[in-house]
């Protein structure tokens, strides 16, 4: 996911960077960079559910050279650090057999 860039995509499809950028934004309603960041956030949330993967491993898997850049981007976008998100997601999954509606509401307010 980290290797996708406008220049490479434009070359691959035989289009100019400006045309591809404009067409993508008109079609998706956002720029390619923003779209890729949203994909990374979504994927990182999925990966954070696996406690066997370290934050560093997740950062590298998503194409970040420095795990601190991943953590900073995640916190800026989600409002929690990757570790905090993982802890909150873990506490929600442990509620599967219990009435945890209040816990989910509290965490939802933090995430929202």
N, C-alpha and C positions, 0 to 999 in steps of 0.2 A: 504494500500500500504506500510505503514511503517513496517508491521510485516513480510514482505518477507525477508528471509535471506537464504544464501546458506545452512547452517546447517539444518534448518527446511525443506527446499525443498529436500535435499538429503535424509533425513530420510523418508519423505513422499513417495518418489519414490523408496526407497530401494537401493539407489546408494551411492557410496562414494562421499565425498565432492570434492575430486580432480578430479574424473571422470566427475561429473556433471559440475564442473567449466570448465574443458577442452572442454567437448562436447558443452557446451553453447557458449563458445568463438569461437569454430570452426564453429558452426551453425550461430550465430548471428553476428559474426565479432567483438564482443566486450565482455568484461566481464559482469557478472551479475550485479555487483554494478553500472557500468557505464550505463547499460541498465535501471536499476531501477531509476537512477538519471534523465535520459532522459524522462522517463515516468512521473516522478514527475514534471519536468519542464513543460512538455506538459499539464498535468492536472492543474498545478498551473496557467498557462496562461488562461485556460478555466475558472477557478474559479475566477480569478481576474476580469473577465468581469462582475461579479455580484457585484454591488456596496453595496449591503446589507451585504456582508460577509466582516468581518474585516481581516486584514493580519494575525492576531493572530488565528482566526478561521480557516483560510486556512492552516496555518502552522500545527495546531493540526490535521486537517482532513488528511493531508498528512503524518502524523506520526512523526512529529517533536515534541520533548519535549519542546524545547525552540524556540520561534518565531524568535529570533535573529539569530539562526543557519540557519533557513529557509531563512531569508532575506539575509544573507551573501552568502549562496550557490546560491541563485537566482541571486544576483548581479554579482557574479563571473562568472556564466554560461551565463547570458543574457546580462550583461553589463549595466543594469539598476536595480535600486531597485524595489521591487514589487510595491511600490507606484508610482514610475515614469512610470513603464510599464503600470499600470492601467490608469494613466492620459493620456498617449499616445494612448492607445487602445481606451479610451473613446473619444478622439478627432477625431480618425479615424472613429468611428462608427457614430459620429454626422455629417459626411460628406456624408451620404448616398444619399441625394438629391442634392448635390452640386458637382462642379468640384473641387476636392481636390487632384488632382494628384501631385501638388507640395508639399503639406503637407505630403502625403504618401511617396513621394520620400525622403523628409528630415527625416522623422521618420524611414524609411527603412534604411537609411544610419546610423542612430544612432544605430539601432538594429543589423545591419549587421556587 
